[in-house]
Amino acid sequence: MSTAQRAAFLDRDGVINIDSAYLSRWEDFQFVPGTVAAMRRLHEAGYALVVVTNQSGIARGYYTEADYQALTRQMREALAAQGVPLAGVYHCPHHPKGPVAAYAIDCDCRKPAPGMILQAARELALSLPDSLMVGDKGSDIEAARAAGVGHAYLVQSGQDLSPEDRALADAVYPDLAACVAALCG
């Protein structure tokens, strides 16, 4: 019998927080309305909550790894204080065309590559076929499919999604709260 846990992989910008292009400061961070309660509901339903986020702003020189880590620490603390523990937060700081040489690489972690999801599965003993992914871009769904995640959903987050991106997802919802309401009844 497997001891692996199912996970809810969540993109950050546009799913958990309002996407404000290259967010790097806690004072600019805003949870999407209804998201914290939706994440709590997923946790209570037995999902390990795992954030997987591309952070090319580091490679682009818009903010530093330290800035990202400080924001992540504050996000984790704010969520934990509301009964939403994160099992893990994984990020890709790379972009092949970024001006910061240390991060200007073509990697296996930048979505649509599955590296962050596969790393989380190894480190946290997660069952990918029993897991789900919620993202706001086709690249999130592509990463989930490449990793073998069982279900993948898109949220609109106030943005128009291309027909191609919509076709990749198992379903499309206005936001994470609507997605979780549909999944958890």
C-alpha positions, 0 to 999 in steps of 0.5 A: 500500500502506498504511503504517498499523499495527494497534493494540490499544486498551485501556481502563485501569481494569478491563482493565489495572489493578484498578478501584479507583474514581477511582484517582489514586495509583501506590501504589494501582495494581495490574495485573490478574494476567496483563495485563502478559504479555498486553500484551507478547504483543500487542506482539510480535504487531505491535499498537501498544498504545494506552490510551484511558481516561475519567478523569472523576475530574478533572472531579469534583475527585477528583484533578488532571490533574497527579495523572493524568499522574504516575500515567500516567508511572509506569504507562508506565515500569513497562510499558516496563521489562517489555518493554511499550511503549505507543504512546500513552495518551489520556484524557478528563478531562471529565464534563458534570456535574463540579464542576470548570468547566474540565472540565464539558463534553459532549465528543467524547472521553468514551467512548462517543464515539470521539474518543480512538480517532480522535485516536490513529489520526490521530496514530499512523497506525493502521489502525482496521479492522485494530485491536481494542479491549478494554474492560470496559464497553459504552461501550468497545465503542460507542466502538470501533464508532463509530470503525470499529475492526475487532474489539471485546471485553469482559473481565469483570474480576470484574464482571457484564456486562449482556446488552446490553453482552455483545451489543455485543462480538465476544466476552467473556472473563474478563480480558485474558490470556484474551482475548489467549490466544484471539486469539493462539493 
